[in-house]
Amino acid sequence: VARVNSAVALHGSNCAIRTPPLTISRVEVCPAAYIPVPALAIARKIGEPWRMSQTSDHYRRLAEQFTQKVAAVPDHAWNNQSPCPDWNTRDVVRHVVDSSCHFLSWVNHNVDSPSVDDDPMGAWCAVRDIVQESLDDPSIAQTILDRPMATGPFEEFVENYLIFDLVVHAWDLSSAAGIDDSLAPDTVAMAGARAEQMVDMGRKMGAFGPEVNLAENADEQTRLLALVGRRR
């Protein structure tokens, strides 16, 4: 697990960011999935400009997919080992919640949610709804953030980090819990294209794990996961 220095503080697993904004010390990330935010510059150069509705719609669709995965986790599976070293099933949700709170703090949002330890679904839904509301509000979505690693609108940070995170960690969650691990084909295509753009930088920074060798007939989801260091 890598640790990324940041400028916001996460209050344990309950993601309670209060006013005035607290100082975040770090966010736990799974190296094979973390997309460094400097890749914003790459994505902005290669891809088309983001529109508020585009990012909002992307997030809504992928957040729903993640919600369905969380809802399907059996009670006995929350302590299962995940594909990320040192993380169990519950820790995957914890990471997604904490990362979302991290980004929301940049636009001065307070999130008061249940503890992931007590209620992983409640914790996820609380932060999911605030991210969605932020993306649906142009005054927030288009807020320019000047971070040490990149400058751009809030929605671009969401597009390049949180949305990709939801795809990869939906699979991590499924794999750990022993539930259906399939991802929608259009989701796989989107994430695969983004991963291809960022793979060199990701590996250089230790964000992506080593690519996994594949059979020639491997499907697109298996290829995406291999690119970020996971074996399906």
BELCORCOR-V350500 format. One record per backbone hydrogen bond with DSSP energy under -0.5 kcal/mol. NH is the residue of the N-H (numbers start at 1). CO is the residue of the C=O. Records with the same first field share a line. If there is no record, write none. Layout:
NH=CO / CO
This chain:
2=29
4=27
5=3
6=25
9=24
11=9
12=10
14=11
15=11
16=11
17=15 / 111
18=16
24=22
27=4
29=2
31=29
33=30
34=30 / 207
36=34
39=36
40=37
41=38
42=38
43=39
44=40
45=41
46=42
47=43
55=51
56=52
57=53
58=54
59=55
60=56
61=57
62=58
63=59
64=60
65=61
66=62
67=63
68=64
69=65
70=66
71=67
72=68
73=69 / 70
77=74
78=75
80=77
82=87
85=83
87=84
89=80
90=78
92=88 / 89
93=89
94=90
95=91
96=92
97=93
98=94
99=95
100=96
101=97
102=98
103=99
104=100
105=101
106=102 / 103
107=104
108=105
109=104
113=14 / 111
116=13
119=115
123=119
124=120
125=121
126=122
127=123
128=124
129=125
130=126
131=127
132=128
133=129
134=130
135=131
136=132
137=133 / 134
138=136
140=137
141=134 / 137
142=138
143=140
145=152
146=144
147=145 / 150
152=145
154=143
155=141
156=153
157=153
158=154
159=155
160=156
161=157
162=157
163=158
165=161
166=162
167=163
168=164
169=165
170=166
171=167
172=168
173=169
174=170
175=171
176=172
177=173
178=174
179=174
188=184
189=185
190=186
191=187
192=188
193=189
194=190
195=191
196=192
197=193
198=194
199=195
202=198
203=199
204=200
205=201
206=203
207=202
208=202
209=228
212=226
218=215
223=219
224=220
225=221
226=222
227=223
228=224
229=226
230=225
232=230
